[in-house]
Amino acid sequence: MDMGQINVNQLEYAPDLVDFMPGANDIDIVYELMLRQRDVALSETLEQLSDIGSRTYLYASSYLVCLEITITEDLVSKLAKLDPLPIKFIFRDSAFKDDISLKDETFRKLKALIEKNAGASKPTYTVEFI
């Protein structure tokens, strides 16, 4: 198979082919996302949060990047309990499948926690979907 061509039958079983460039690994994706943030040094620490998921990363102890293929209420609950709470959460849009209510609930819950922790003096960050 040519690297530029994707077999449509594979997409259901390989969501990475839909969401990311062929051959990209999780670390590449995290760094690409960090390049899009403002004032984030690329020399910060990157930690895999294996107690939460096999594809969930914390960058600079502040940016959570969740590349899991499926998001569940249990996973969101674990993320909400992180201490200190990240200032930004980034999720794969496709990981919510067709569960719009879970996506909406995840956004509201985590955004409210971030705003509560940030207080009035700090800039407020948010939840983002890629």
N, C-alpha and C positions, 0 to 999 in steps of 0.2 A: 504494500500500500504506500502510495506517495505521501510524504509528510504533510502536504497541503490539503489532502483529501481525507474526509472522515466518512466512514460508513454509517449511515443513519441508524442502522440497527444497533450500533455500539453505544449510541448516545444515552439510551436508557440505563445501561449498565456502567457507563463511564462518564459521569457528569463533569469530570475535570476537562474532558474534551470540549464541552460546551462552554464552560466558564473561563478556562484559561488557555494560554498558548500551548500547543503540543510540546511536550518535553520539559515544561516548567515544573520545578519542584516547589514544595511549600515554602522553603526558605527564600527562593527567588520571589515568590508572590508576596511574602511579608515585606521584603525590602522594597519591592515596587510600590506597595501601598504606603510605606513610610516615606518614600520619595514624594508622594502626593500631599503629605501633611506639611504644615508650616513649622519651620524652626525645629525640626527633629534631626538630630545628628545621627548619621548612619553608623556611628561607632558605639552606640549603646548596646546593652545586653539584650539577648534574645533567649527566652526561656520557653521550653515546651511544657505545657501544663498537663502532664500525662494522667494526673488524678481526675481531670475533667474530661479529656478526650485525647485521641491520638493525633489530632490535627488542630489543636488549640494552642495558641502562642501568646506570650506576653512580651511586648517590646518596651524597653526602657522603663519597666515597672509601671507603665501608664497606658499603653495601647494594647487592647486585647484583640487579636485577630483569630476568628473562629472559622476554620476552613472545613469543618465537619460536613459530611454529605447530608446528614439529617439532623435537624434541631428538634429537641424534645423539651417538654416542660421541666423534666428533671435536670437537663443540661443547663437550662436558663436559671433554675434555682441555684445550682452550684455556682454559676457565674455571679449571681446577685450576692452571694455570700463571700466573695473575694474581699480580703482585707490586706492592704488598702484597695479600695475599689478603683479600677482603671478609669481614666478620664474619657476614654473613647472605646466603644465596642464596634468591631467591624465583622459582619456576617456575610455569608454567601446568600444571596437572595433565593437561589434555587434550593437551598437546604430546607426551606420552609414548605417545599412542595406546593400544594394548593391550600394549605392551612393559613388563610388570611387572618383568622382570629388569633392564632398563636403568634404570628408575626407582629400583629398590632399590640398584643399583650406584652410581648418581649420588648418592643420599642418603648411602650409606656412605662413598664416596670423599671427597666434599666435607666431610662432617661430621668425618671423621678428620683432614683437613687443617686445618680450623678449630680443632679441639681441640688439635692439635699446636702451631699458631701461638699460641693463646691462653695456653697454659701454665697453671699453677695460680693465678697472681695475677689474671688477667683473667676477667670473666664469659664464659661460653661461649655462643655463639650457634649457630644451626643452619641447616638447610635447610628451606624451607617450600614447600608446594604450594598454589596457589589455584585 
